[in-house]
Amino acid sequence: MVPQPRTEATAPLWNRRHWLAGAAAVTGALMTRSAPASVIDPAEGWVDSHVHVWTNDLISYPIIDRFKPEDMVPATFPPTELLRHAATGGVSRIVLVQMSYYGTDNRYMLEAMRTAPGTFGGIGIVDEADDPAAAMRRLAAQGVRGFRIVPRDNTPEQWLRSEGAAAMWRCATEEGLAMCALINPPHLHSLARMLKDFPDTRVVIDHFARVGIDGQIRADELDLLCSLARWKGVHVKISAYYALGAKQGPYTDLIPMIRKVIDAYGPERCMWGSDAPYQVMEGHTYADSIALLTDRMELTAHERECVLRGTATRLFF
C-alpha cells in the first residue's frame, strides 16, 4: 500500500436551528436570477455523488477515539458551505458520505438529509460485528441507499472474509442497496472474490480504487479496475481528482483513465463526485472538478447525462 496524504480519497450538524437558518439563506441565494436554473430544479441539475460534511460542535456530535480535533481539516464543513460550492457547478443534488470522524454515528448526515429532503442522499457506515443487516435496514428506512466499506487492519487477502461482511452483502442484495468501497488497487481482488458469491449486489468503487494516488497511473492497476466491469452491478465513482495523477487542475492528465473506465463500464455505471471538502482545499476548486467533464473532455450527451446525473440518481435517490 502506497503512503497516502491525509485526505478522504486516501484516509481511513451544526445544531438544527443553525442548519435551518443556513439552508434557508442558501436556498434564497440560489433562487436569484443569477443562479443557474439547473441549481433550482433537482430534475435538471447535476448530481455530486460524493461529499462529506461535519461540524466542530464536538459536544452534540462527538468524534470517535481514533481521531483528535486537530485531525479535522478543515475544522468544519457544514451543508451550507457545501451548497455554496455546488451552486457554482449547477449541482442540485448531493450524496453525503458518512464521515469517518463519527464512525457508525450517522446522526449528522441524517439530520442534513431530513432537513433538505430530495437534496441530499446518503451513504452510511455500520458496524459489521453488530447485526449489520438490521442497522442497514434502519438506515435505509431513513433514505440511506449505500454503505461504506473500508479495509482497516487486515491484508487484502483477509478483507471481506468475516461473517459480518457476508451479512452486509446479503442484506444489500436483498434490499437493493449499494456496497461502497473505499479501497486501493490490491483490494480489488477481494472485491472480485466477494462478487463471485454475491454477483447481483450493487457495488460502487470510490475514486477509481485510488489508481494514480502515488502520481503514476499504472496500466495493470487500471486494467484490474476495469476487469470488475464483468459484474453488471459494479459502478465506479469518477472522483477525487485532486489526489490522483498529477494532482493539479485542470486534471486533463486523468482524461485517458476516465475514458477507459467509461468505455469498460458504460456511462450508466459511472458517476462523478467532487469529494468535497478536499476538492476545494489547497488551490483546488469545485468548478475545476466538474468542468473536466462538462467542458474539457469530449463526452456524448448520453455519457454526460449518465455520469453527471443519471447513475447517481438511480442508485441514491
ABEGO torsion letter per residue (X at the ends): XBBBBBBAAABXXBBAAAAAAAAAAAAAAAABAABBAAAABAAABBBBABBBBBBABAAABBBBAABBAAABOBABBBAAAAAAAAAAAGBABBBBBBBAAAEABAAAAAAAAAABBGABBBBBBBBAABGAAAAAAAAAAAGBABBBBBBBABBAAABGABAAAAAAAAAAAAAGBBBBBBBBAAAAAAAAAAAAABAABBBBBBGGGGBGAAGBBBAAAAAAAAAAAABAABBBBBBGAAABEAGBOAGAAAAAAAAAAAAAAEAAABBBBAGOAAAABGGBBAAAAAAAAAAABBBBAAAAAAAAAAAAAAAAX
